[in-house]
Amino acid sequence: MSRITSDPSIMGGKPCIRGLRITVACIVRLLANGASIAEVLTEYPELQEPDIRAALAWAGRSHGA
């Protein structure tokens, strides 16, 4: 199962982590604003570190990086 999913019935189809209501954009925004991976995992205990890494990789690919 892909860690990044997109379902029109969840968050309007925005890319999310494993079908949860946590968007890739939310994770990337937290990290861009200085949160550490550990802080993100504390804020969202349903996430796993590979979820965060997948969100970063997805964001990088979607923006041509």
N, CA, C and O of each residue as an XYZ file, in Angstrom:
260
protein
N       0.840     -1.184      0.000
C       0.000      0.000      0.000
C       0.884      1.244      0.000
O       1.853      1.344      0.752
N       0.528      2.166     -0.845
C       1.272      3.416     -0.899
C       0.990      4.238      0.352
O      -0.134      4.259      0.854
N       1.996      4.896      0.837
C       1.802      5.754      2.006
C       1.070      7.043      1.646
O       0.459      7.675      2.508
N       1.132      7.431      0.383
C       0.441      8.643     -0.067
C      -0.769      8.205     -0.887
O      -0.640      7.496     -1.885
N      -1.938      8.639     -0.448
C      -3.173      8.268     -1.131
C      -3.946      9.532     -1.493
O      -3.753     10.600     -0.913
N      -4.820      9.365     -2.467
C      -5.694     10.465     -2.871
C      -7.070      9.875     -3.128
O      -7.245      9.046     -4.020
N      -8.044     10.310     -2.340
C      -9.407      9.798     -2.425
C     -10.351     10.996     -2.388
O     -10.309     11.785     -1.444
N     -11.201     11.142     -3.406
C     -12.104     12.297     -3.439
C     -12.973     12.438     -2.190
O     -13.435     13.538     -1.885
N     -13.201     11.343     -1.465
C     -14.046     11.415     -0.273
C     -13.271     11.787      0.996
O     -13.863     11.948      2.064
N     -11.948     11.921      0.875
C     -11.113     12.290      2.028
C     -10.372     13.576      1.690
O      -9.573     13.612      0.754
N     -10.635     14.611      2.440
C      -9.966     15.909      2.281
C     -10.059     16.427      0.840
O      -9.130     17.061      0.339
N     -11.176     16.155      0.192
C     -11.391     16.663     -1.160
C     -10.435     16.110     -2.205
O     -10.241     16.722     -3.255
N      -9.842     14.968     -1.928
C      -8.933     14.354     -2.891
C      -7.495     14.819     -2.786
O      -6.647     14.402     -3.574
N      -7.211     15.685     -1.814
C      -5.816     16.111     -1.630
C      -4.973     14.907     -1.216
O      -5.472     14.000     -0.549
N      -3.705     14.892     -1.605
C      -2.828     13.787     -1.201
C      -2.722     13.716      0.321
O      -2.398     14.702      0.983
N      -3.000     12.538      0.857
C      -2.996     12.311      2.305
C      -2.083     11.145      2.652
O      -1.635     10.394      1.785
N      -1.827     11.022      3.924
C      -1.007      9.933      4.430
C      -1.910      8.726      4.720
O      -2.783      8.796      5.585
N      -1.699      7.630      4.000
C      -2.373      6.349      4.212
C      -3.883      6.455      4.417
O      -4.450      5.711      5.218
N      -4.531      7.359      3.713
C      -5.979      7.488      3.821
C      -6.443      8.210      5.072
O      -7.645      8.348      5.299
N      -5.510      8.670      5.881
C      -5.862      9.458      7.060
C      -6.224     10.872      6.619
O      -5.957     11.247      5.477
N      -6.810     11.638      7.482
C      -7.166     13.013      7.160
C      -6.000     13.956      7.480
O      -6.195     15.052      8.006
N      -4.799     13.508      7.153
C      -3.580     14.298      7.332
C      -2.969     14.452      5.948
O      -2.537     13.477      5.332
N      -2.939     15.690      5.470
C      -2.465     15.912      4.109
C      -0.940     16.006      4.046
O      -0.266     16.335      5.022
N      -0.433     15.704      2.861
C       0.997     15.876      2.597
C       1.371     17.331      2.846
O       2.409     17.618      3.443
N       0.525     18.246      2.387
C       0.803     19.683      2.557
C       0.941     20.055      4.029
O       1.798     20.864      4.384
N       0.116     19.479      4.879
C       0.191     19.761      6.319
C       1.543     19.334      6.872
O       2.178     20.086      7.611
N       1.985     18.135      6.520
C       3.269     17.623      7.011
C       4.421     18.487      6.506
O       5.309     18.860      7.272
N       4.399     18.798      5.224
C       5.473     19.602      4.638
C       5.488     20.994      5.266
O       6.558     21.533      5.547
N       4.321     21.575      5.487
C       4.234     22.905      6.097
C       4.817     22.896      7.511
O       5.569     23.798      7.879
N       4.468     21.875      8.304
C       5.022     21.784      9.660
C       6.549     21.732      9.635
O       7.215     22.437     10.392
N       7.092     20.893      8.760
C       8.546     20.766      8.669
C       9.185     22.053      8.157
O      10.245     22.453      8.640
N       8.548     22.704      7.181
C       9.084     23.957      6.637
C       9.088     25.062      7.687
O       9.915     25.973      7.640
N       8.158     24.972      8.632
C       8.090     25.978      9.691
C       8.966     25.633     10.889
O       8.885     26.282     11.932
N       9.807     24.605     10.735
C      10.803     24.322     11.764
C      10.512     23.151     12.671
O      11.326     22.844     13.541
N       9.374     22.478     12.504
C       9.100     21.313     13.342
C      10.049     20.181     12.962
O      10.399     20.017     11.794
N      10.453     19.417     13.943
C      11.287     18.244     13.675
C      10.371     17.061     13.368
O       9.169     17.106     13.629
N      10.949     16.017     12.818
C      10.167     14.805     12.570
C       9.589     14.286     13.882
O       8.436     13.859     13.924
N      10.376     14.320     14.945
C       9.895     13.860     16.254
C       8.701     14.690     16.716
O       7.750     14.144     17.275
N       8.738     15.993     16.490
C       7.619     16.857     16.890
C       6.359     16.544     16.083
O       5.254     16.538     16.626
N       6.529     16.285     14.791
C       5.385     15.924     13.958
C       4.786     14.607     14.438
O       3.565     14.467     14.508
N       5.638     13.645     14.766
C       5.154     12.354     15.254
C       4.446     12.488     16.596
O       3.510     11.739     16.875
N       4.871     13.418     17.419
C       4.190     13.665     18.689
C       2.832     14.312     18.449
O       1.844     13.959     19.092
N       2.792     15.259     17.520
C       1.544     15.956     17.187
C       0.529     15.018     16.532
O      -0.674     15.134     16.766
N       1.015     14.100     15.720
C       0.165     13.150     14.991
C       0.644     11.730     15.280
O       1.353     11.144     14.462
N       0.267     11.169     16.430
C       0.798      9.857     16.823
C       0.393      8.710     15.892
O       0.993      7.636     15.946
N      -0.605      8.919     15.047
C      -0.994      7.875     14.110
C      -0.028      7.762     12.930
O      -0.102      6.813     12.150
N       0.877      8.735     12.806
C       1.883      8.703     11.740
C       3.092      7.886     12.163
O       3.337      7.655     13.347
N       3.832      7.459     11.158
C       5.105      6.776     11.359
C       6.166      7.559     10.595
O       5.848      8.277      9.646
N       7.407      7.426     11.000
C       8.474      8.169     10.328
C       8.496      7.942      8.813
O       8.702      8.904      8.072
N       8.293      6.711      8.318
C       8.263      6.543      6.860
C       7.142      7.344      6.175
O       7.268      7.701      5.003
N       6.059      7.625      6.891
C       4.989      8.460      6.330
C       5.515      9.864      6.045
O       5.225     10.442      4.997
N       6.280     10.399      6.973
C       6.805     11.752      6.823
C       7.818     11.792      5.680
O       7.817     12.718      4.869
N       8.662     10.798      5.628
C       9.646     10.749      4.540
C       8.956     10.600      3.183
O       9.394     11.190      2.196
N       7.889      9.820      3.134
C       7.130      9.663      1.888
C       6.468     10.978      1.493
O       6.412     11.310      0.309
N       5.970     11.726      2.463
C       5.346     13.027      2.176
C       6.374     13.985      1.583
O       6.080     14.703      0.627
N       7.569     13.996      2.143
C       8.620     14.869      1.618
C       9.027     14.455      0.209
O       9.219     15.302     -0.663
N       9.157     13.153     -0.007
C       9.533     12.674     -1.347
C       8.432     13.011     -2.349
O       8.722     13.435     -3.468
N       7.181     12.827     -1.960
C       6.068     13.124     -2.855
C       6.048     14.612     -3.192
O       5.876     14.981     -4.354
N       6.220     15.458     -2.197
C       6.220     16.908     -2.421
C       7.369     17.298     -3.339
O       7.194     18.150     -4.210
N       8.523     16.703     -3.165
C       9.665     17.001     -4.006
C       9.437     16.610     -5.459
O       9.791     17.353     -6.375
N       8.845     15.439     -5.663
C       8.563     14.988     -7.030
C       7.476     15.831     -7.665
O       7.550     16.114     -8.861
N       6.476     16.239     -6.914
C       5.352     16.974     -7.506
C       5.718     18.411     -7.850
O       4.996     19.080     -8.590
N       6.827     18.880     -7.319
C       7.262     20.245     -7.614
C       8.517     20.274     -8.482
O       9.198     21.295     -8.567
N       8.811     19.162     -9.114
C       9.920     19.106    -10.063
C      11.297     19.129     -9.459
O      12.279     19.385    -10.156
N      11.387     18.866     -8.171
C      12.704     18.880     -7.515
C      13.465     17.625     -7.830
O      14.593     17.455     -7.368
